[in-house]
Amino acid sequence: MTIGLFIDGAYAYKAFGRDKINYLELRRLIEEELDDEVDEGYFFNADDNQAMSSKLHNALSFPYPKGPGLRVKNYWLQKKQLYWPNHLGGGPVLHPEQTHINYEITTQKAVDVGLVYHMTRSFHKRKWTKLALFAGDGDFHEPVQNLVEYENVDLYLIGSLNSIADVLRPYARRIIEVDVEPVRGRLRFVDRWREGQVERYGDEQPV
């Protein structure tokens, strides 16, 4: 009996209240709460800031137990200009004072598909019996349902009750709420490296 750990990085950031998460401590917490070991862990993200994401992803992939030991999958962002609906004129949505600025919306591309693909692929290869899913999107409903109902996998959702889709909740044996104490306090990343109190993950600062 082992654990498959899958983290939607953007969701984790929002669910935790936009503070940094100590992902090593998250892995330790999951193993304690589920009384088992993580067999494979994945972190999914979409970021066009290569310098920032490279540093984070290197730290996340540093081997366990000194680091989180996660396999990082980084996808891409898509920017799309916003336009008013036709009944309101259909023109671009512009800044009210600086009319040369056209408002845009930035969305992740392929993260959900990538997470589902690697989650199901990992299960069929590794046969873990517990799924720790740090995500809340209802789009994961059917693959999760399949693992729970047909493959006898125990689901443990991680996140905020306010942002986990209703269609996911019934399949979970338990929800680990990261935005409430004492879990939040345990997982909040505190930069103690500068004070010489913690060890670094290789050449990177821990996360």
N, C-alpha and C positions, 0 to 999 in steps of 0.2 A: 504494500500500500504506500503510494507516494502522491505528491502534489504537483499539479501543473499550474504555474503562476503566469497570468497574462494581464498586462497593465496598459491601459490607454493613457498615454502621458498627458494629453490635453485635458482629459476628464479628471485625472488625478490632481492636476494643478488647480482646477476649478473647485473640485469637491473638498480639497484641503484648505480652501480659503486663500489661495494664491501665495501661500508661504512655501518655502522649500521643504521637501520631504526627505527624511533620512531613509533611503531605500534599503540600506543594509539592516537598519532597525525594523523596517517593514517586513523584510524576509524573516528575521528572527521572530517577530510577533506572530506571523502567520504559522510558522513551524510550531511555536508554543501553543497557540490556540487550537490548531488542528491536530496536535500531537503526532506529527509526521514530518517527513523531509521533502523539500522541494526537489523534484527530479529535473524539471526544466522550467526556466523562467524567461519570459519575453517582455520587452518594453517597446511600445509602438509610439512613434512620434512623427510629426511633420514640421519641418523648420527650414527656412531659407537662410538663416544666419549660421553659416557653416562653422565659423570660429567658435561661437558659443555652444552650438550643439555638439561639436566634436569633443570639446572638453567634458561636457556632461556625459556624453555617450561612452567615452573612454572610462570615466569613473564608474558608470553603471555596469560596465562589462568586466571590471576587475574581479578576479576569481574569488569565490566564497571560500573561507569565512572572513577574509579581510575586506572584501568588497561584496556588493550585491550579487555578482555573478549572473547578470542578465544578458540575454542576447538581444541586441538593439536592432530594430528595424525602423529606418528613417525614410519617410515618404516625402511628398511635396505639397506645397501650398498653391492654391489657385486664387488669383485676384480677379474680381469681376466688377465692372462699373455698375452703379445703381441707377435705375431709371424709374420715373414715376409711371404708374399704370396708365393705360390709354385714356381712361375716363377723367384723369387728372392732367392730361396734356401729353403724357408719354415722353417728356424730355428727360435729360440727365438730372440727377439729384446733385445740386451744386451747393457749395458753402455759401451761407447767406451774405457774407461780407466780401469774401475773396472768391468771386464767381469763376475764376479760372480753375478752381479746385473741384474736381468731380469725385464725389464720395464713392468709395469702393467697399466691397465685402470680401474678406479673406476666409477661405474654407480649406479644410484638410482634404486631400485626395488620396483615396486607396487605403487609408488607415483601417477602416472597419473591415474591408475585404481582406486585407493582409492579416488582421488579427484572427478572423474566422478561419482563414486558410491554414495558418500556422497552428492554431489551437486544435483543429480537427486532425491535421497531419501529425502533430505531436502525440495526440491521444492514441492514434492507431499504431504509431511506432513504439511508444513508451508504455502505454497501458496504465497511466496513473489513474488512481481511483477517486481523487479529490481535485476539484477545479476551484482555484482561488482567482476570481475575476474582478479586477479593479476597473470597472466600467459600468456605465449606466444606460447605454443606448438601447432602446427597444428593438433596434435592428438585429441584436444578438439573440433575440427571443427563440427563433426556430433552431439554430444550431445548438443552443443551450438546452432547449427542450429535448432534442434528440439525444444528447449526451446523458441527460438525467433519466429520461424515461426508457430509452432503449439500450443504453450502455451502462446503466447503474452507477453513474458518476455522481458523487455528492458535490453540490454546488455551494460555494461560500462567496457571497458578494461582498465587495469592499467598496466603500464610498460614503455618500451622504444620502440619507433617506429622502431628502427633498429632491434629489436629482437622479435617483435610480428609477427607471421606467416601471410602471405598474405591472407590465406583462412579464418582467423578469422576476419580480419578488416571489411569486408562488413556488418557484423552482428551487429556491435557496433554503438550505437547512439552517442557515444563519447569515445575518448581515453584520459585518464588522464596520461600525461607524467611525470614520477617521476624523470627523469634524467635532467630536464631543470628547470630553475628558473621561478617563485618563489617557485614552488612545492618542488624542491629538498632541498632548504634551510629550508623550513618548516618541512620537514620530517626527515632531518638528525639528528640522535641522538647525543646530546651533554651531556656529563656526568657532570651535575651540582649538583648531589647528594652529592658528596664529599665536595662541598662548602656550603652545607646546604640550597640550593636554591629550591630544589624540594623534593617532598614526595616520599617515596619508596612504591612499591607494596608489601604490607605485609613484608615478610622477604627477598624479592629479590630486586635487583636494577632494575629500570625500563628499558624498551627497546624501 
